[in-house]
Amino acid sequence: MGSRPTAIAVVVALAVSAAAELEAQASGSAAPQRPARAFPWDQRVKEATRYAKRRTGSVSFAVIDERRRLRGFKRGRQYSSASVVKAMIMVGYLRKRGVRHRKLKGSEKALISPMITRSDNGAASAMYSRVGPGGLEKLGRAARMRRFEADEVWGGCQITAHDQAKFFYRIGQLTPRRHRKYALGILRRIIPGQRWGIPPVKPKHWSVHFKGGWYPGGYGWRVHQAALLRRNGRRLAVAVLTEGGPSLSYGAETITGVTKRLLRGYNAYRRPEGGPGK
């Protein structure tokens, strides 16, 4: 006789629990998911650093994550810019008072497009004559660069991985709204022969806006690349600078190797709480 009320109570409790679970599922408030794992940036930077130290010559890199945190290796070391600075020349020109609020002329696009997509040196010199070292210094201050130094010769400007990662992370905001879509589009349309380095190992489904630079100097090749990676409003930035390698292909391989180790498995992690930085 004493077991019957207990059995009834158990049945009622199970029914209430089942009903609550069904109600939660129907309302979309089922049991909360486990929080997303944090991406192991510190471990990835260590892996990329070990790789960089094994390469011939000097290697520096910097990465800015979705919370605007910057990490890297020898990220404050200065290098002559080679063609990486052409992205700054473009933005510096688009920010000029007489350019920023009007439609670009065909003659202007005829210089900007080959300067970026084909890394045309003649077009870069023509554009630099309009921007000048002062224009690049002004842009560097707006981008909050720490060790950028403009030079009379554009390829001799001094850059760091730290500053280039910051510049590419904020390149959208630094470009006037009227020209933003154009500038970011140009940086996506680099010709196939120059899409080495970061693009082959970017996370799947992310777009890459980038510029590379290379020059066979007296102490070996300088081979650099910096990029903004975007996906549905999310942002990452990577810059890898090298000097003293035996060839362009060796430098490109170094950039690929560093980036591959930095971003390995990135798409397995959900967006961190708080979303992308501003």
N, C-alpha and C positions, 0 to 999 in steps of 0.2 A: 504493500500500500504506500510506503514512504518513498519509493523510487519513481512513482508516476509523475508527481509534480516536477521532480528534477529533470526527467526526460523531456517533459513538455517545455521547460525553461530552456534546455539546450537547443531544441528545435526552433523555438522562437528566436533565440540569439543568432543562430545560423541564418535564419531567414532575414533578420534585420541587417546582418552583415552583408549578405548577398545583395539585398536591395540597395544598400548604401553604395556598394561597389558599382552596381549597374547605373545608379544615378550619377556617380562621379564620372564614369566613362561617357555617359550621354552628355554631360555638361562640359566635357573636355578637361576636367580637372582630376584625372586619374592620378595614381600615386606619382609623386614628383620624380623626374629623372635624376639620376646621379649627376652631380655637377661635372661640367666638361673638364677634362684634364688640362692642366697648363702645358703649353708647348715647352719642351725642354731646351730653351734657348741657351742656357749656360753650357749644357753638354754639347750642343751643336757648334757653338763657338769654339769650344775646346777641340772638337774634331777638325774643324776648319783650320784652326791655328796649327795643330800638329801637321796637317797637310802642307800649309803654307811654309812652315819652317823647313820642310824637306825639299822645297823647290829651289832651283838655281836663281840667284839674284835676290832682290828685295820684293816682298809682298806685303801689302797692307789691305785691310778690308774693314767695312763698317756695314751694319744692318740696323734698320729702324723697324720695330715691330708695330703692331696695330694699336698699341698703347703709347706710341711715340718714344719708347725706350730705345736708346742707342747702345749698341755693343760692338766690339770689334777687336782688331789686332793691329798695333802700330798705326792706329787710325789718324793720328796727328802728324805723320811723316809727310813732308812736302815732296811733290814730284812736278816736273814740267808737264804741262797739261796735254800736249799733243791735241788731237781733235775732239777730246771730250768737252773742251770748253766751247765748242760750237753750239751746244745747247744753251749755254749762258749767253752767247752772242745773240742767238735768236730771241730769247726772252728779253734781253736788254734792249733790243731794237723795238720789240712790240710794246715795251713800256714807255717809249719816248713820247713826250707830250704831244707831238704832232702826228703820232701814229696810233696811240692807244684807243682812241674813240672813233676812228674812221675805218672804212673798208680798205683792205690791202689792195694795192695796185698789182696788175699782172707782172710788171717789171720787178716788184718786190718779191712776189712769190717765185719768180724765175731765178732768184738768188737764194732765197731761204730754202726752198725744196731741195735743190741739189746739194746745198751745204750740209743738210741733215741726212737725207736719204742715201746719198752717194758719197758723203764726206768730201765734197768738192772743195779743194783748197782755194782756188781762184774766187769762188763765190764767197767763201769765208773771209778772205782778205777784203773783198768789196764791202761786205756787211760790217766788218770790224772798223773800216774807215768811217762808218756812220755812227758807230757806238763808242769806239775808243776805249782806252784804259779807264778813263773816268767813269764811263757808263757801266763797265763791268764792276768797278769798285763800288759804285752806288748799289748795284744789284746784289753784290756780296754782302753789303751791310743790311739790305732788306731781308736777305735770306739768313741773316745771323751767322754768317760764316766766321770762323775764328782765325784761319791762317791763309785765306785767299789773298794772292798778290797778283795784280794785273801787270802785264808787260807790254811794251810797244809792239812786240811780235806776239800774235795770239797764241801760238804754240808754246811760247815760253812762260805763259802765266803759271803761277805756282798754285797747286791744288792739293787737298788732302782727301782721304776716304771719308773722314768725318764730315767735311764740308759738302762733298758731292752727294753723300747720302741725304743730308739735310735739304740740299737744294732740290733733289729729285722728289723727295717726299712731299715738298711744298710747291712743286712746280706749277700745279694747277692754280693755287692761290696767288702765286707770284706773277702769273700771266694775266693781263687784263681780260675781263670777262668776254669782251667782244671777240678776242682772238684765242680763247682757251681751247675750244674744240679743234681749231685749226692746228695749234701747236702740238697738242697731245696726239692728234691724228698723224702729223708728220713724223713724230717720234715712234709711231707704230709701223711706219711704212719703210723701214730701212731695207735696202736691197738684200736679196738672199745671200750674196757672198760676204756680207758683213754681219750676218745674224749668228755669230758664234758667241761663246762665252755664256752669258746668263740665259738668253732665250731658249736654248735646247733643254735646260733643266728647271725652268720655271714650274711652279705647281700647276697641275692640270686645271683648265678652265679660267686661269688668270690671264689677263692681258698684260703685255709688257711694253713700256714706253722707255726707250733707252738710247744711249749714244756711246760709241766706242772711240778709242784713239790709239794710234800706234806710230812708232817712229824708231828707225834703227840708229840709235845714238852711239857715241864713242865707247860707252860702257855696256853695250848690249841693247837689246830692244826694250823700249817702253811700250807696254800694252795695257790699256786701261779700259774700264767700262763702268757705267753707272746706270741704274734703272729704277723706275717706279713700276710696281706691280699692283694691279687693281682687279677687284672682283666684287660686283654688287655693292659699291660704296666702301669696300674695305681697301686698305692700303698697306703696302710694305715698300721699303726702299733698300737697295743694295748697291754698294760701290766697291769695286776691287781694282787696285792700282798695282802695277808691277814694273820692275826695272831690272835690267841686267840679264834677261833671258836670252837664249841663243837664236830665237826666231819668233816671228809673229804667231805661228801655230803653237809654239810652246807657251807663249803668254796667254793665248786664247784657251789652251788646255788648263792652265793654272786658274783662270777665271771661272771656267766651268767646274773644276774640281772644288774650289772654295764654295761656290754657290750651291753646288749639289749637296755638300755636307751641311751647309747652313739651313737649307730648306727641306732636307730629307723628311718625308712623311708629313709635311705641313697640312695637306688636305685631310688628314685623319683627325684633325683637331677643329672643334667648332670655334666660332668667333668668341673671343674672351668677353666677359661681362663688361659692359660699358661701351662696347663697340669701338670703331676706329677713332683715332685721335684727330683733332682738328688741324 
